[in-house]
Amino acid sequence: MDKGTASRDMYMEYLEEFAHETKSPQITEEEMMFRKLQEECEEYAKLKFTCQRLLLDAPKVVEGKTDLGNRIYMNIEVRDTKHVVVKMTDEIFVEMKLQDAIKFCDRRMDMYKNMLQKTQDKINELKTDMTILLGSMDIPYLEPNRYRKSEDPFRGNKF
């Protein structure tokens, strides 16, 4: 095995290692972030739907069931349907009017949609980089200056 072939093989091993140890984990991490953002956006969409339903039933008393855990449910009766408690961040909850909660959900869903778009763009960019990287490994290797340079047809000299 000559020096050029050995160095090419080492370079191809490096590219493959780089692809699988660097790019693949980045793609996996971004996809997990995408799923998390998607779940958060769905939660706010459900909250908005619930608030809109409560807004229609505002003068009535709303009855339902709530999960106490371990699939044990309890009947509930909500008398004040004009206010709801909304999760602002991980540990902060705020009581607001139904109309304000709907507006908050719209703003939050818009923010998550923008973040989802940016994350999807990043995932596409990483996947494109990975495809180009792995695709370049299939290109035949040409040693530099192995072949003679052709003459320039317009000037009659070598370029």
C-alpha positions, -999 to 999 in steps of 0.1 A, spaced: 0 0 0 15 33 -11 15 65 9 -13 81 -10 -37 51 -6 -29 49 32 -36 86 37 -68 84 17 -80 55 38 -71 74 70 -91 104 57 -121 82 48 -120 67 82 -119 101 98 -149 113 77 -169 83 86 -160 87 123 -168 124 122 -202 117 105 -213 91 131 -198 106 162 -204 143 156 -232 148 131 -255 119 141 -257 129 178 -264 165 167 -292 154 145 -307 132 173 -305 160 198 -322 185 174 -350 159 167 -355 154 204 -358 192 209 -382 193 179 -405 167 196 -404 185 229 -413 218 213 -441 201 194 -455 186 226 -455 220 243 -472 236 213 -499 209 214 -505 215 251 -511 252 245 -535 243 216 -554 220 239 -556 248 265 -568 272 239 -595 248 228 -606 242 264 -607 279 271 -628 285 240 -652 258 251 -654 273 286 -661 307 271 -692 293 254 -704 277 286 -694 306 308 -728 311 325 -732 274 333 -716 252 359 -692 228 342 -690 192 354 -664 167 345 -639 142 359 -603 147 369 -574 122 372 -561 117 407 -534 94 396 -532 56 390 -562 58 368 -585 69 396 -610 96 386 -631 119 406 -662 139 396 -656 177 396 -679 207 394 -665 241 383 -686 271 392 -662 299 382 -654 294 345 -644 330 339 -609 324 352 -583 297 345 -548 290 358 -522 289 330 -487 276 331 -463 304 321 -430 285 325 -419 253 342 -429 263 377 -449 295 374 -487 294 371 -509 325 367 -546 330 370 -562 349 341 -594 356 324 -605 332 296 -600 359 269 -565 367 282 -557 330 284 -567 325 247 -545 354 237 -516 341 257 -520 306 241 -520 322 206 -488 341 214 -472 311 229 -481 288 200 -467 314 175 -435 314 195 -433 276 194 -441 275 157 -412 299 150 -389 277 172 -402 246 155 -394 261 121 -359 271 132 -353 236 146 -366 219 115 -343 241 94 -313 231 116 -322 194 113 -324 198 75 -291 215 74 -274 188 95 -290 160 74 -278 178 42 -243 181 57 -243 144 66 -255 134 31 -228 155 14 -202 142 38 -211 106 32 -217 111 -5 -182 126 -9 -168 93 3 -181 77 -28 -163 101 -52 -132 85 -67 -100 99 -53 -76 117 -78 -41 124 -66 -32 160 -72 -8 167 -101 -9 130 -113 -23 140 -146 -9 165 -170 -27 198 -173 -42 204 -206 -34 234 -227 -56 265 -228 -74 263 -262 -77 301 -264 -41 311 -255 -21 281 -265 -4 278 -231 -9 257 -200 -30 272 -172 
